[in-house]
Amino acid sequence: QVQLVESGGGLVQPGGSLRLSCAASGSTFSINAMGWYRQAPGKQRELVAAITRGGTTTYADSVKGRFTISRDNAKNTVYLQMNSLKPEDTAVYYCKANRQRTDYWGQGTQVTVSS
């Protein structure tokens, strides 16, 4: 089993920045891809960004150039640096890890972009 704990969410004004962190614990050996998803009220959960163990990244078109995903394999932690935040980025952000063809999810952290 893998446990994921997110942190770093909160309230920020448009144009501001936040950094999310997701720490994995438990059976972290052989965790492959890790990523961030988000779900806004009334909408489906969507991929924001993902990163493989080797560092290959994928981004949703809506966040390219504004968000950066990174990971520290030694700490089993993945980060999401979010810059130039917009009101439409408001959502609950979830961390996901894939290990041996099983997906594990964190509990989510709220990000609210509002003036």
C-alpha positions as CSV (number, residue, x, y, z in Angstrom):
1,Q,0.0,0.0,0.0
2,V,1.0,3.6,-0.6
3,Q,-0.3,6.5,1.4
4,L,-0.2,10.0,-0.1
5,V,-0.5,13.2,1.9
6,E,-0.9,16.6,0.1
7,S,-0.2,20.0,1.5
8,G,0.2,23.6,0.4
9,G,-3.3,24.5,-0.8
10,G,-5.1,27.7,0.3
11,L,-6.6,30.9,-0.8
12,V,-4.6,33.1,-3.3
13,Q,-5.4,36.2,-5.4
14,P,-5.4,36.0,-9.1
15,G,-1.9,36.2,-10.5
16,G,-0.5,34.7,-7.3
17,S,1.5,31.5,-6.7
18,L,1.2,28.4,-4.6
19,R,3.3,25.3,-4.2
20,L,1.7,21.9,-3.6
21,S,3.5,19.0,-2.1
22,C,2.6,15.3,-2.0
23,A,4.6,12.9,0.2
24,A,4.3,9.2,-0.3
25,S,4.8,6.6,2.4
26,G,4.4,2.9,2.8
27,S,5.4,0.7,-0.1
28,T,7.1,3.4,-2.1
29,F,9.6,1.1,-3.8
30,S,8.8,1.0,-7.5
31,I,6.4,3.9,-7.6
32,N,6.4,4.9,-11.3
33,A,4.4,7.9,-12.4
34,M,3.1,10.5,-10.0
35,G,0.8,13.3,-10.9
36,W,-1.7,16.0,-9.9
37,Y,-5.3,16.0,-10.8
38,R,-8.0,18.5,-10.0
39,Q,-11.8,18.6,-9.6
40,A,-13.9,21.7,-9.6
41,P,-17.5,21.7,-8.4
42,G,-19.8,20.1,-10.9
43,K,-16.9,19.0,-13.2
44,Q,-15.0,15.8,-13.7
45,R,-11.6,15.2,-12.3
46,E,-8.9,16.1,-14.8
47,L,-5.2,15.7,-15.2
48,V,-3.1,18.7,-14.4
49,A,0.4,17.4,-14.7
50,A,2.3,14.1,-14.4
51,I,5.9,13.0,-14.1
52,T,7.5,9.6,-14.5
53,R,10.2,8.3,-12.2
54,G,12.8,9.3,-14.9
55,G,11.5,12.9,-15.0
56,T,9.4,12.9,-18.2
57,T,6.5,15.4,-17.7
58,T,3.0,15.9,-19.1
59,Y,0.8,19.0,-18.7
60,A,-2.7,19.9,-19.4
61,D,-2.9,22.6,-22.1
62,S,-4.6,24.9,-19.7
63,V,-1.6,25.0,-17.3
64,K,1.3,24.9,-19.7
65,G,3.7,27.7,-19.0
66,R,2.2,28.4,-15.6
67,F,2.6,25.2,-13.6
68,T,5.7,23.1,-13.1
69,I,5.7,19.6,-11.7
70,S,8.8,18.1,-10.1
71,R,9.7,15.2,-7.9
72,D,12.3,14.1,-5.4
73,N,12.7,10.4,-5.6
74,A,14.8,10.2,-2.5
75,K,12.0,11.8,-0.5
76,N,9.2,10.1,-2.4
77,T,7.7,13.6,-2.9
78,V,6.1,15.3,-5.9
79,Y,5.6,19.0,-6.1
80,L,3.4,21.3,-8.2
81,Q,4.6,24.9,-8.5
82,M,1.6,27.0,-9.7
83,N,2.2,30.5,-10.9
84,S,0.0,33.1,-12.5
85,L,-3.1,31.5,-10.9
86,K,-6.5,32.2,-12.4
87,P,-10.0,31.9,-10.8
88,E,-10.6,28.9,-13.1
89,D,-7.8,27.1,-11.4
90,T,-10.0,26.8,-8.3
91,A,-10.5,23.2,-7.4
92,V,-9.6,20.4,-5.1
93,Y,-6.2,19.1,-6.2
94,Y,-5.4,15.4,-5.8
95,C,-2.1,13.6,-5.9
96,K,-1.9,10.2,-7.6
97,A,0.8,7.6,-7.6
98,N,1.1,4.5,-9.8
99,R,2.8,1.5,-8.5
100,Q,2.7,-2.0,-10.0
101,R,-0.3,-1.1,-12.1
102,T,-2.3,0.2,-9.1
103,D,-3.3,3.8,-8.6
104,Y,-3.2,5.4,-5.2
105,W,-4.8,8.8,-4.4
106,G,-4.4,11.4,-1.7
107,Q,-7.2,13.0,0.2
108,G,-7.0,16.3,-1.8
109,T,-6.2,19.9,-1.0
110,Q,-8.3,22.9,-1.8
111,V,-7.0,25.6,-4.0
112,T,-9.1,28.8,-4.2
113,V,-8.1,31.7,-6.5
114,S,-10.2,34.7,-5.7
115,S,-9.8,38.4,-5.0
